[in-house]
């Protein structure tokens, strides 16, 4: 029976040190710096391929493992099918017994609920900001007067290269302001 650890942080600026310390008793450790919301987590995939019947997959917290309750359940099913137990250190979960499996599923559902509530609050905040007139995204490079001037110059025969230099804009942006996609 091997103890296989998996550690993950969401961004490059975060450190894996604390998780490494907690997982130092593992025979093998997979780690990565990637967002939990992305599908592209090659180390997790490699870890799940690596574990064998009788092994334990050990993580520090459930949210380090899965991006949603559905994903967590999929991972749990994969581990169950392979005969691998999941141990979550910080939540004191061990899926080798019924109590551990119950706690695992409850905490996964609560985590998903928190994620959805946070997303709803974020969308509410964005809507309120838009209602107050807050503009999101990159500010326009040119004012309406500059756009009119740009169009006049182009109509008068000014080359796109010259307009790019005069306004310090890319060719695509010039065409966007001209309202056409063709040169």
N, C-alpha and C positions, 0 to 999 in steps of 0.2 A: 504494500500500500504506500503510495507516494502522496506527499502533501504538496499540492501545486498552488502557488499564490498568483493572484492577479491584482495589479495596482494600476490606477489611472487617475490622472489629473486632467482638468478641462483645458488648460492653456499652457503654453510654453513657459509663461512667467511663474507658474506654480511649481511647487517642489514635491517630489515623491518620497522625501526623506522619512516623514512620519509613517507613511504606509510601509516603507521598506523595513523600518524598525519593528513594526507590529508583525510583519510577515517573515521575520528573519529565521524562523524555524522551518520554513518551507524547503523542500528538496529542489524545487525549480520555481523560478519567479518570472512571470510575464508582466511587462509594464509598458505603458504608453502615455503620451501626452496628446489627448484628443478629446473633443467634446463628446459628451454622452449622447447627444442628440444626432450624431452622425452615424450612418451605417458603416462607414469605412473605419473599422477598428481592427486592423490586421492582427495585432497581438492577441486580442480577445478570441478571434477566429482560430488562431494558431493554438491558443491555450485550450479551447474547447475540442480541437482535433487531437491534442496531445494527451488529455486525461483518459485513463483506462479504468475498467471495472475495479472497484475497491479503493480507488483514489479519493482524495478529498480536495475539492476546489475551495480555497480559502481567500476571502476578501475582507477588507476592513469594514466596509459599509455596503449595504445593498445598492445605493445610488452610484457606487463606483463600478458596478457590474452592468446594469441595464438602463436603457433610456426611457422605458415605460413599463407599465404593469404587463402589457402584452409581451413585450420583449423579455421581461423577467420570467414570465410563464413559459415562453419558448425555450429560454436557456434552462430553466428548471426541468422541462420535459426532456430536453437533450441529455442533461445530466442523469435524470432518472433512467432513461433508455440505456445509457452507457453504464449504469450501476455506480455512479459517482455521487458522493454526498457533498452538499454545499455547507460551508461553515462561514458565518458572518460574525466576525469578532466583536465589533462595537455593539451590535444588537443581541449578542449572545444567542445566535441561532445555529442550530445544527440539524439539518434535514434528515439525519439518520433515524430520528424518532418522530412520532406523531405530533408532539407538542412543538417541535422545531419547525415542522412543515406548516402547521397552523400559523404560528407566529410569522414565518417567512411570507406566507400569502397575505396576511393582514398588513404587515409593514409595506409590502409592495403596493397594495391597493391605496394605502394612506399616502405613500410617496407620489403615486400617480395623481391622486386628488390634489395634493399640494401643487404639483406642477400645473395642472389645469386651472386652479384658482389663481395662481401667479400670472398665467397667460391671460386670463379674463381681466384681471386688474390692469395689466399692461395695455390691453386693447381699450379698456375704459379710459385710461389716462391719455392715450393717443387720440381718442375721439373727443375728449374734453379739450385737449390742446388744439385740435383742428377747429372745433367750434369757436375757440377764442381767436382764431386766425393764424395760429402758428403754422408756418410752412415747414414741411419735412423735405429732406433730400438736399441735393446740391443746389446752391443758388444759381440763377441764370447768369451766364457770362456777360451777356449784353442787355442793355436797357431797351425799351421799346423804340426809343429814338435811334439808338445805334443799329437796331435790327432794320428799321426803315432805311437808314443810311446805307447799310450793307446791301440791301436789296436794290437800291438806286444805283450804287456803284456797279453791281453785277449787271444790271439792265443796261448800263452805259458801256459795258464791255470789259470791265476790269476782270483780270484773270483770277481764278480761284487761288492760285499760288500767292498772288499779291494780297488778296483778302486775308488769307491765312496769316501772312506776315504782319499786315496792318493791325489785325485784331488779336493776334497771338492765339489762334484757335486751330484745331485740327480740321482736316478736310471734311470729315464726317459731320462735325459741328457746324461748319459753314453751310453744308448742304441741308442740314436740319433747319437752320435759320432761314434758308432760302425757300424751304418748304418743298424740296424735291429730293429724290434719292438718286437721280441720274446726273452725271457730269455734263 
